[in-house]
Amino acid sequence: MYKSQKGKYLHPTEHDARWGLETTCVGRQLIDIQAVYPPRIHPREYLMNSEDGRVLDEYQLVYLVSGEGIFESKHCPIQKIQSGNIFMLFPGEWHSYRPLSDTGWEEYWVGFKGKEMDEKVENGFFNVHSPVFRIGLSEEIVKLYSHILDLSQKQPPGHQQYMAGIVNHMLGIVYSQSMMGTPNTPKIEEMVNHAKIFISANLQSPIYSAQIAEQLKVNHLYFCRKFKQYTGFSPSRYILEMRIQRSKQLLCSTNLNSQQIAYDCGFESSGYFCMVFRKKVGMSPLEYRKVVCGFNPKTPDEA
């Protein structure tokens, strides 16, 4: 079975290209155990036969947050990849990759091109001989992918330039991590990072700590104790904090009303969202939008 979460393929303009970096695609997908890979749902120019490989005319950063697989390219011998790895695809460079059938994987990807990236490669910051990086499980990286995906779907004015800034941020993190060497993350911290990434990716849906513990194959009470030890919050409190944080972002970056934001952030109703937001923030969502974000919504908001 294959489950596609989200994906967006973009069509940057000549005006966007003049910015120096343009985003071409972004997405997230979960490949189940024994599933055929890659799924045949992407545009033809992105389809890949894992035996024959493919060549793209853009760069991509592909980040694995679960599972294991195999990667190879023209200038990089075949190697095993796993959760916590991020690998770069280069334009004109043959490559192939796939998850192991007994693990599947969850991946995030973003495609981009432009003279700014070409110059980074020409100046030796990234090269085709070393396309795989071990950065560990990073909630920050997942949030950056998710932010690009949100922008690609809503497409506010200047979204291409906004996304280019986030891609550059990601490239900076990857380069910095490559200079520091392979992180040696304790198993408990890795468990907590897995949980934080799961929460970040599923805020729109009901999330329960027992569900997360089951996903991680650990005892529920043990998970809750260690999660609070590392984050300072119980899992349920952390989930609520992340939902409030996301709602603040949407209030300041979109014209969505309270009902739409409540749904997007996983609250059971607009009324409950407004009550919790006021209790946590000290003002209603509408007041926050006016006072903190500095603008009035163009659409009616019942907050």
C-alpha distance (Angstrom), angle and dihedral (degrees) to the residues before:
residue distance angle dihedral
M1 . . .
Y2 3.81 . .
K3 3.78 125.1 .
S4 3.79 119.9 -166.9
Q5 3.78 113.9 -158.3
K6 3.79 107.2 -175.8
G7 3.77 139.0 -28.9
K8 3.78 139.1 166.2
Y9 3.80 131.0 -169.4
L10 3.78 114.6 -159.2
H11 3.80 137.6 -157.6
P12 3.82 108.9 -147.1
T13 3.80 117.0 -160.0
E14 3.79 129.0 -129.8
H15 3.80 86.1 -102.7
D16 3.83 89.6 57.3
A17 3.81 90.6 49.4
R18 3.79 90.7 57.4
W19 3.83 88.7 63.6
G20 3.81 87.8 71.9
L21 3.81 99.6 -117.8
E22 3.80 128.4 50.3
T23 3.81 129.8 -175.3
T24 3.79 116.3 -130.5
C25 3.80 104.5 178.0
V26 3.79 142.6 -7.1
G27 3.77 135.0 -177.5
R28 3.76 154.1 132.4
Q29 3.78 128.3 -126.2
L30 3.78 137.8 176.4
I31 3.80 117.1 -145.0
D32 3.79 111.9 -160.9
I33 3.80 126.3 -142.5
Q34 3.82 112.3 -75.1
A35 3.81 91.5 8.8
V36 3.79 120.5 145.2
Y37 3.80 111.6 -106.0
P38 2.90 133.2 -116.8
P39 3.82 102.1 23.3
R40 3.80 116.0 -130.5
I41 3.80 95.6 -125.0
H42 3.79 101.8 94.4
P43 3.82 126.4 92.6
R44 3.79 113.0 -78.9
E45 3.80 94.5 -108.5
Y46 3.84 89.5 59.2
L47 3.81 98.5 45.6
M48 3.80 116.7 114.9
N49 3.77 136.0 -169.6
S50 3.81 104.0 -147.2
E51 3.82 90.9 -142.7
D52 3.81 97.0 48.1
G53 3.81 96.5 31.8
R54 3.79 122.6 -158.5
V55 3.80 145.3 -116.4
L56 3.82 122.2 -128.0
D57 3.80 130.6 -163.0
E58 3.82 92.5 -137.2
Y59 3.78 143.1 52.5
Q60 3.80 120.9 -101.9
L61 3.80 134.4 -170.9
V62 3.82 111.3 -152.5
Y63 3.81 117.3 -169.9
L64 3.81 124.3 -166.2
V65 3.80 117.2 -151.3
S66 3.81 97.0 172.3
G67 3.78 139.7 13.5
E68 3.79 133.4 23.3
G69 3.78 136.9 -96.1
I70 3.79 150.3 151.7
F71 3.81 129.2 -84.7
E72 3.80 131.9 -175.8
S73 3.79 137.5 159.2
K74 3.79 139.3 178.1
H75 3.81 92.8 -86.1
C76 3.83 98.8 27.9
P77 3.83 122.6 68.1
I78 3.79 118.2 -129.0
Q79 3.80 111.9 -77.5
K80 3.77 140.9 169.5
I81 3.80 117.3 -102.8
Q82 3.80 128.5 -167.8
S83 3.78 144.8 174.6
G84 3.78 109.8 -49.7
N85 3.82 92.5 37.3
I86 3.78 121.9 115.5
F87 3.79 118.6 -170.6
M88 3.78 132.6 -168.1
L89 3.78 126.3 -136.9
F90 3.79 116.7 -154.4
P91 3.82 127.7 -149.6
G92 3.78 112.3 -101.6
E93 3.83 91.6 12.8
W94 3.80 117.5 121.3
H95 3.82 112.1 -129.5
S96 3.78 142.9 162.1
Y97 3.80 133.6 -169.8
R98 3.79 138.9 165.3
P99 3.81 140.7 166.9
L100 3.78 121.1 -104.4
S101 3.81 109.4 -99.3
D102 3.82 92.9 -127.3
T103 3.83 95.3 52.4
G104 3.80 108.7 27.4
W105 3.78 113.4 -166.6
E106 3.78 146.8 -130.6
E107 3.78 115.7 -126.6
Y108 3.78 139.4 -177.0
W109 3.78 120.7 -160.2
V110 3.77 140.1 -177.9
G111 3.80 127.1 -173.6
F112 3.80 124.4 -154.9
K113 3.80 143.6 157.1
G114 3.78 139.7 -174.9
K115 3.77 146.6 115.0
E116 3.82 92.8 -80.1
M117 3.80 91.1 61.7
D118 3.82 92.5 41.9
E119 3.81 88.3 55.7
K120 3.82 92.0 50.4
V121 3.80 89.3 55.3
E122 3.82 93.5 43.4
N123 3.81 89.1 52.3
G124 3.80 92.8 51.6
F125 3.81 101.5 -109.0
F126 3.82 90.3 123.4
N127 3.80 129.2 15.0
V128 3.79 140.3 -177.9
H129 3.81 93.0 -117.2
S130 3.84 93.5 63.6
P131 3.82 107.8 35.4
V132 3.84 98.8 144.5
F133 3.81 122.1 79.9
R134 3.80 130.4 -175.5
I135 3.80 106.1 -143.5
G136 3.81 98.5 151.3
L137 3.78 125.8 -131.5
S138 3.78 107.4 -38.9
E139 3.79 125.0 -175.5
E140 3.82 87.8 -167.2
I141 3.81 92.3 59.4
V142 3.82 91.7 47.9
K143 3.81 90.4 50.9
L144 3.80 90.0 51.8
Y145 3.81 91.3 52.2
S146 3.81 89.9 46.9
H147 3.81 91.6 49.3
I148 3.80 91.2 52.5
L149 3.81 89.6 48.3
D150 3.82 91.3 51.1
L151 3.81 91.1 49.9
S152 3.80 92.0 47.3
Q153 3.79 90.9 54.9
K154 3.81 98.8 42.6
Q155 3.84 95.0 35.5
P156 3.83 99.4 -163.4
P157 3.82 117.9 -172.7
G158 3.81 109.6 -65.9
H159 3.80 93.0 15.3
Q160 3.81 93.1 142.0
Q161 3.80 92.1 54.9
Y162 3.81 90.6 44.6
M163 3.82 91.0 51.4
A164 3.81 90.9 47.1
G165 3.80 88.8 58.4
I166 3.81 91.2 52.1
V167 3.82 92.0 47.9
N168 3.81 89.4 52.2
H169 3.81 88.7 50.2
M170 3.81 89.8 53.4
L171 3.80 91.8 47.9
G172 3.80 89.4 51.8
I173 3.80 91.5 52.6
V174 3.81 92.3 48.1
Y175 3.80 93.1 48.0
S176 3.80 93.0 46.1
Q177 3.80 91.5 49.4
S178 3.80 91.0 49.1
M179 3.81 89.2 55.3
M180 3.81 91.9 51.3
G181 3.79 94.5 50.2
T182 3.79 132.3 -128.6
P183 3.81 113.5 -23.2
N184 3.79 116.5 -124.5
T185 3.80 101.8 -147.7
P186 3.84 118.5 -172.4
K187 3.83 113.0 -120.3
I188 3.80 93.6 -115.5
E189 3.80 92.4 51.6
E190 3.80 89.4 48.3
M191 3.81 89.3 52.3
V192 3.80 90.4 52.4
N193 3.81 91.1 47.0
H194 3.81 89.9 51.7
A195 3.81 88.9 52.3
K196 3.81 93.5 48.4
I197 3.80 91.3 50.1
F198 3.82 90.8 48.9
I199 3.80 90.4 50.8
S200 3.81 93.1 47.2
A201 3.81 91.6 51.2
N202 3.81 95.8 46.8
L203 3.80 105.3 40.1
Q204 3.81 91.7 123.0
S205 3.83 91.3 61.3
P206 3.81 132.5 60.9
I207 3.84 108.6 -84.9
Y208 3.80 125.4 -166.3
S209 3.79 128.3 -173.6
A210 3.82 91.0 -130.1
Q211 3.81 88.5 55.4
I212 3.81 91.2 52.7
A213 3.81 92.6 46.9
E214 3.80 89.4 51.3
Q215 3.81 90.3 51.0
L216 3.80 89.8 51.4
K217 3.82 92.2 43.8
V218 3.82 94.0 -127.0
N219 3.79 134.9 122.7
H220 3.80 111.7 -82.0
L221 3.81 97.1 -131.7
Y222 3.81 91.3 45.1
F223 3.80 90.5 51.1
C224 3.82 93.3 49.6
R225 3.80 92.3 48.3
K226 3.81 94.7 48.9
F227 3.80 93.4 42.4
K228 3.79 91.4 55.3
Q229 3.81 90.7 44.2
Y230 3.82 91.3 56.6
T231 3.82 101.0 35.9
G232 3.80 104.6 27.5
F233 3.80 89.4 -125.4
S234 3.79 134.7 88.8
P235 3.83 111.5 -117.6
S236 3.82 92.3 -105.1
R237 3.81 92.1 48.9
Y238 3.80 91.1 47.5
I239 3.83 91.2 50.7
L240 3.81 90.1 51.8
E241 3.81 91.9 48.0
M242 3.82 90.6 51.3
R243 3.82 90.9 49.4
I244 3.79 91.5 51.0
Q245 3.82 90.3 46.9
R246 3.80 91.4 51.2
S247 3.80 91.6 46.9
K248 3.82 89.7 54.0
Q249 3.79 89.7 52.3
L250 3.82 91.7 50.4
L251 3.80 92.7 46.4
C252 3.80 90.6 55.8
S253 3.80 99.6 38.2
T254 3.82 104.4 37.3
N255 3.80 141.9 38.1
L256 3.80 92.9 -128.2
N257 3.79 114.0 139.3
S258 3.81 124.6 -126.4
Q259 3.78 94.3 -92.6
Q260 3.79 92.4 53.3
I261 3.81 92.7 45.2
A262 3.82 91.5 47.5
Y263 3.82 89.3 54.9
D264 3.81 93.5 44.8
C265 3.82 91.5 51.3
G266 3.80 97.2 45.1
F267 3.81 100.4 -107.4
E268 3.78 114.6 148.7
S269 3.81 94.4 -129.0
S270 3.79 142.8 -1.8
G271 3.79 90.9 -111.2
Y272 3.79 93.0 53.2
F273 3.81 91.0 46.5
C274 3.81 92.4 51.9
M275 3.83 92.0 46.7
V276 3.83 93.5 49.6
F277 3.81 92.8 42.7
R278 3.82 92.3 52.5
K279 3.81 91.2 47.1
K280 3.84 93.0 49.7
V281 3.81 100.3 36.7
G282 3.78 103.5 28.6
M283 3.80 95.8 -122.1
S284 3.79 138.9 59.6
P285 3.83 120.7 -93.3
L286 3.81 90.3 -106.7
E287 3.81 91.7 50.6
Y288 3.82 89.7 48.1
R289 3.79 90.5 51.6
K290 3.81 91.5 51.2
V291 3.82 99.6 39.7
V292 3.80 104.2 33.5
C293 3.80 103.0 24.5
G294 3.79 92.7 38.3
F295 3.79 101.0 -136.7
N296 3.80 142.0 87.3
P297 3.80 117.9 -123.4
K298 3.80 119.0 -106.6
T299 3.79 89.9 -143.1
P300 3.84 124.7 60.8
D301 3.78 113.4 -91.2
E302 3.75 121.5 -164.4
A303 3.82 93.4 -162.9
